[in-house]
Amino acid sequence: MTSRYDPDFHHRRSVRLRGHDYSTPGTYFVTICTWERRCLLGEIHERHMVLNEAGTIVDKVWQSTASVRSCVALDEYVVMPNHLHGIIILIERWLQKDDGSPGVEEGATQRAWATHRVAPTGPGSGSIGAIVGQFKSLATKRVNQFSGTPGCPLWQRNYFEHLIRSAGELERIRNYIRSNPANWHQDEDNPVFL
């Protein structure tokens, strides 16, 4: 039997904000789910997340995300049994002016990132999609090396993201992330509810 392209079956509906450039400075809330939403990263014990070895590896890879990219800062995050919630901040590229003081090169972010594509249809370099993709790839590789399970998937395809547009919204999302382990018993990602 030959597999043929079926646009109704193979086309994934985009969950991205239409017309938004995901490589521009901004604050983004992302959720990344494990393969088939399996609890692969640890468990909730007495309303606190207890990471297993895979969860510890994922946590370390997430923390390193900002250290390998000068235009990325991380805010609140939590690794849960079967997903990760995190806030990623894309910041302007800082340059040094002739007098030695820091300054922002106007348009540098758009000019530098718009010219480097990962693939003709892939996420642009420095975009939220590229950052999440690289995180998922590296975390999967390291977990599989530790577990001796080469080629096993760790993450679901794609991820969820939300552009945070106000300080109030940012604080609400931070509180949601902080309270996620304590609210696991009523979380829609808890396998009890799936």
Secondary structure, 3 states (H helix, E strand, C coil): CCCCCCHHHHCCCCCCCCCCCCCCCEEEEEEEEEHHHCCCCEEEECCEEEECHHHHHHHHHHHHCCCCCCCEEEEEEEECCCEEEEEEEECCCEEECCCCCEEECCCHHHHHHHCCECCCCCCECCCHHHHHHHHHHHHHHHHHHHHCCCCCCCECCCCEEEEECCHHHHHHHHHHHHHCCCCHHHCCCCCCCC
